[in-house]
């Protein structure tokens, strides 16, 4: 009888509610106050209708908190009818790791310097908005950044060389802006991982710095600029580049002796001034995309590999390129 009572007591104890380790701490009061200031600065938009005093701010739309501390770690505002500028108060969320303003076409003004207070920031995405002004050099103070995306804006001026100080970057997107000047030489001095580099659809000029050839890029897009120089430095049997888009520039070099790495799957060189022959080593690559049209190439297209699976639009409008899929060489 005593044994039965003991077992029942144990089962009763185990069934009692106990504090759960998964229970989240409520939103920090200081963060909540800052968030209301941000909402007000943005004109109290409908997108942020869930931002109410009656609801724990960690449950608000566009937010994520650290469950242990209740501090806001992600602010991701996107695809809403929001006008105005990025509120400087975003810099008063000290534990923020991700800050995103994306697809907000009525968001204007410049990138606020208060962002530099976000020392824990790893992801900064201010894209598909109407931001103007320069790419600020003060972004180099965000030393924990892994991802910087300022694409699809109206940013002007030159690319600040100081961005090369961001040693933890995995990717940097400055494409689809109105940037001028050259690519900074410092971009050949990235330490740590070499970031994927997106600079396409700008108004960049000049030769690509030779220092970039010292790095081993995996993904690089420089298309639709006014860049010049020799691109062969990005290639070689010791490189691991996979995606390379250098189209619609004024690059000029002899392609005949260029060696391409086995890793290359996407090569876009169209609308340049590249001359020479297509090297036979291209037949050894597992290419998913190739376009060398509108250049000054000559000679027979090497036979074999993936080269004949692309149609004539990948090769036409060259000086004297011939062979399948183009007309036979005479």
FENMO-V786224 format. One record per run of one state. SS is the DSSP state (H for helix, E for strand, L for the rest). FROM is the first residue (numbers start at 1). TO is the last residue. If there is no record, write none. Layout:
# FENMO-V786224
ss: [SS	SS]
from: [FROM	FROM]
to: [TO	TO]
This chain:
# FENMO-V786224
ss: [L	H	L	H	L	H	L	H	L	E	L	E	L	E	L	H	L	E	L	E	L	H	L	E	L	E	L	H	L	E	L	E	L	H	L	E	L	E	L	H	L	E	L	E	L	H	L	E	L	E	L	H	L	E	L	E	L	E	L	E	L	E	L	H	L	E	L	E	L	H	L	H	L	E	L]
from: [1	2	16	29	42	46	49	57	60	63	66	72	79	84	86	88	93	98	105	107	109	113	118	123	130	132	134	137	142	147	150	154	158	161	166	171	174	178	182	185	189	196	199	203	208	210	215	219	222	226	230	232	235	243	246	250	252	254	255	266	269	275	277	280	285	289	292	296	301	307	310	312	315	320	323]
to: [1	15	28	41	45	48	56	59	62	65	71	78	83	85	87	92	97	104	106	108	112	117	122	129	131	133	136	141	146	149	153	157	160	165	170	173	177	181	184	188	195	198	202	207	209	214	218	221	225	229	231	234	242	245	249	251	253	254	265	268	274	276	279	284	288	291	295	300	306	309	311	314	319	322	330]
